[in-house]
Amino acid sequence: MSRPHQNRSRPIPKSIDVISPIGQGEPVVQGQIGIGQNSKLGHSPIVARPSQCVDSPISKWPKPEQPREKLRSLGASTLSNAELLAIFLRVGVKGKTAVELAEDLLSQFGSLPKLLNSSPEELTAIHGMGWSKWSQIQAAYELVKRSLEEKLAQDSIFASPNHVREFLQAKIGRLPHEVFLCLYLDARCRLIECHELFRGSITHTAVYPREILKEALERNASALIVAHNHPSGNPLPSQADQDLTKTLEKALQLVDIPLLDHCIVSSSGFFSFSDAGLIQNTQK
């Protein structure tokens, strides 16, 4: 997070950061169509990977093309979203491999983040998906969020500002209702705790500055970042968001706890009051 400008009267910039879901740009590996067999030929056709038109289990694929083998030999980053998801699914359904089932899921939900944030009812309504597979996917997603949170606890937020954005995006960016988070920081600007303090409806959350101040003092916080989400998809702050930020700044100044930022996240965007020069603080 960069040091904000001192001029508080500058207008809110209309350009915002657009966040692309992790791995969205990765291509889905397409199987090559095999050469049609000819009973008169005395040799087997040569194919790079069995056709998806043929009911061929992944175990029959060439070893280098099997997701687990590919991960082991080349690393997880070389796998497509569908291949990574297939490892969690483990098995497909009749007529479809786990990779093909994963491709169908990604297509139906439209993106990986929407799939990861799906409800059990949404996922189990799809043929081949049950509570067990939904639980496996959610467990993996929760590990990612906890990993990002632990990273913030180890390093100063100013040493890794992108981790703050990634963490908040994963934590609340795609929730269907508004939540208000407080990130309590120690004297070295490392995360003490991320606490969901208020929860509201799709369009509104009641926030009480006195409660925020009380919780910050109880945790002996040296600085604070607050954040909330906009389920509407537009991360630009409302007038109420701006008024709340000013009120919080003044209240926290009384106890010498600087408000370092107020972040607003949505499914596709991120707004930082600090980056926009709308919060004054001297920490770096």
N, C-alpha and C positions, 0 to 999 in steps of 0.2 A: 504494500500500500504506500503510495507516495505521499509526501507531506502536502497537506492541503494548502491552497492559497489563502491569504489573510483576508481577501475581499469577500465578505459574506453576501454581498448584494449581487454577485454575478448570477446570471440566469442559469437555470438547470439545463445542461446540454441535452439535446434531443437524441444524440447518438448514444447507443448503449452497447455493451458487450453482448455479442450473440454467442451462446455456448452450444457447440456441436456435441451431441451425445458421444460418449466414449466409444470408439470403434465404428462409428456410423459410416465412415468413409471406406471401411475395409470391404473388399469385394467378397462376395459369396463364391466359394469354389464351385465351378460348374463341372460336372462329369462329362467326359468325352464319350460320344456315342460309339459303341463297339461296331466292328465290321460284321456284317451279317454272315452267318455261317453257311457254308456250302458243303453239302454232304459229299461232294465229289472230291473235295480237297482233303489231303492227308495230314494237314497240320491245323493247329488251333489258331484263331485270329489273334492278332496282337492288339491289346488295348491298354490305354494309360490308366483307365478306371472303368469299372462296370457301368453300363448305362443305367440311368435312373429309371428308365422305362422297364427294366428287368428287376424282379424281386430278388435282389442280391444282397445278403447281409454284409455289414461292414467287415466282418471277419474274413470274408472272401475277397475283399479288396486287396490290391498290392500293398504290402507292408508300409511303404513310405507315404501312402495316401490315407491310412487309417489315422483318425484324429489323435488317439493316444500315442501311437508310434511317432507321428509327426511332431507332437509336442515334445516328446522325449528327445528326439534327434535334432530338432530345429528351434525349439523354444515356443512358449505360449503365444508370443507376439506374431508368429507366422500363421496362426490359425484364424480363420474367419469367425465372425460371431456365431454362425450356425454350428461350426465345428466345436467351438468351446462349449456352447450350450448342449450339444450332443453328448459331451462327456458327462454332464450332470444327468441328462435324461437316461443315459446308459443303453436303453433299448428303444426301438421304435414301435410301430403298430403293424398290423398285417398289411403288407404291400408297401410299407415305407420304412426306410432305415431311420435311425435316430437323427442323422444329419438332415434328412428330408423332412422329418417331423419338426425339427428345430427351424428349418427354413419356412415351413408353413406358419409356425408360431410368430416368427418375426414379421412375416408378411401380414398376418391377421392383425397384430397389434400395431403395426406401422413403424415401430422402432424398438431398439433394445431397452431404453429407459422406460417406455410404456409397459413393456413386458415385465420388467423387473418390479414395477410398481402396481402390477395387476392384483386384483383381489382374488382370494381362493375361488370365489364363485365364478369369476370371469375365466380363470384358467381351467378349472375342472369341467367347465361346460364344453371344452374342446375334446374331441375323441382322442383317447390315448393319454390324457393328462388327468392325474388324480392328486389327492392331498399330499401324498408322499413326494411327488415331483415338485409341486408348488413349494413344499417345505424346504426341499433341497436348494431350489433357486433362491428362496428368501434367505436361507442361512448363508449362502455364498455372498449375496448382496450386503447382508449385515456385516460380514467380515470386512468387506471393502470399506464401508462407512467407519467401522471401528479402527481400521488401519489408518485412515486419514485423520481421525480424531487423535490417535496416539502420536502421529507425526507432529501435530500442532502442540502436543504436550511436551515434546522433546526439544523443539526449536522455537526461536522467536518468530512471531508471525511476520516480522519484517524480513526475516531470512527466507521465508517461503510464502509470499503473499498468495500465490496461485493455489496453495493448499487450502487456504481459507475459502476461496471460491468453490473449489472442487468439493470440499466437505459440505458447505452449505447447500450446494446444488444437489448433492446426493441425499442430504438429510431432509430437506423440506421443499426442494424445487418443484416437485411434481405432486405434492399432496393436494387433495381435492378441497381442503379447507385451510383457512389461515391459521398459522401458529406464529408465536413470537418467542425467539430464542435470545438468551444472554450467554455470551462467551466471557467468562471471568478469567482474567489474566494476572499472572504474578508480576513481580518487579522486573523480570527479564522478558516480559511479554510472551510468556509461554502459557498455554491453556491450562487452567486449573480444573475447569468443568464447563461443559456445555449443558445448559439447563433450559428446558421448555417451560416458560413461565406462564404464558397465556395461550389459550386456544379459542378460536371463534368459528364463524360460519364461512361460507364461500367468499363473502365480500367484506366482512367486518370482524375485528378482534378488539375487545376492550383491554387497554393497557393502562396500568396504574404505576406511575413513576415511583411512588413511595415504596411499593413492593420491590421494584428493581433495586432501589437504593438499599433497602433492608437486606436483600439476598446478597448484594455485593459486599456489604459490611460483614455479614456472617461468614463469608468465605475469605475474608481478608484480602480482597482483590485490590490490585494496584492500578488496574485499568480495565476497561470494558468495551466490548463490541456487542451491539445488538443487531438482530436480523429478523426479518419476517418474509413471508412469501406472498405472492399475488397469484392465486389460482386462475385469474382471468388471462394470464399470459403476458401482461404488460408490466414490466418492472419499474416504470417511471413512478416517482413518489407523488402521492396526492398532497393536497394542502394539509390534510390532517397528519400525514407522515412528517412533513416539514415542521409543523407546530410541535409535534411530539418530540422530535429531535432537539429542538431548541429548549424545550422544557427539561428534557433529560440532561442536556449539557449543563444548564444552570444548577439543577439539583445536585449533580455529581461534583460540580466544582466546589460546593460547600464542604464536602468531605475529602477534597483533594484526590478524586478518582477521575481521571480524564476519560471522556468518551472518545475512543479512537475512530469508530466508524459506525454507521448504520447502513446495513446492507439489505437490499431487496432482491429477492430471487424469484424467477418464474421458470416455467418449463423450458424456455429458450433464451433467457436473458438474465442480466445481472446489473444492478445499479449500486454504486458506492457513493455515499455522501462525502466521504473523505476524498476520493478521486475527483469528485465534482467540485471540490473546494467549498463545500457547505458545512464543514466541521473544522473548527480550529483546534489544533493540538500541536505540541512541540516535540512529541516523541517520534523516534524513528526506529 
